[in-house]
Amino acid sequence: SLSGDPAAVKVMSGQKVLRSLLAFVVQNDKAGEEWNLAQFEELQLLALSCLSALAPLCLEDYMTCQGNTRILLLIEWCIRDDGSFKGHGNSFHGDGGRGNRVSQLRYCLRLLLSMCSVR
């Protein structure tokens, strides 16, 4: 378990793992140069899932990267119904999210809940 290994947390912090994962915590309105919409959605949902487990261990990195602000901005995007994005819901992480942003919202709330339970 990572929680019992301070060396693992130190390595994650030194390698800026949280910053890399938080790079996917953005609006998913248009395809980028590297990923199409479906690929980016999968990476985004996986990053949010990983952050739920890792961010509570690297609280200082999470706060330095303004993690809560990023999550709240993504939640705002999730609840906005402007028709700009329709989820693909192609994978385990996208379950129930076809044609909407429910999967992103679910993982954002899960991340906030895990951050609230940090002691």
PEGI-V686074 format. One record per backbone hydrogen bond with DSSP energy under -1.0 kcal/mol. NH is the residue of the N-H (numbers start at 1). CO is the residue of the C=O. If there is no record, write none. Layout:
BEGIN
{{NH,CO} {NH,CO}}
END
This chain:
BEGIN
{{5,2} {9,5} {10,6} {11,7} {12,8} {13,9} {14,10} {15,11} {16,13} {17,12} {20,16} {21,17} {22,18} {24,21} {25,22} {26,24} {32,35} {40,36} {41,37} {42,38} {43,39} {44,40} {45,41} {46,42} {47,43} {48,44} {49,45} {50,46} {51,47} {52,48} {54,50} {55,51} {57,54} {58,54} {62,58} {63,59} {64,60} {65,61} {66,63} {67,62} {70,66} {71,67} {72,68} {73,69} {74,70} {75,71} {76,72} {77,73} {78,74} {79,75} {95,92} {97,94} {99,87} {100,97} {105,101} {106,102} {107,103} {108,104} {109,105} {110,106} {111,107} {112,108} {113,109} {114,110} {115,111} {116,112} {117,113} {118,115}}
END
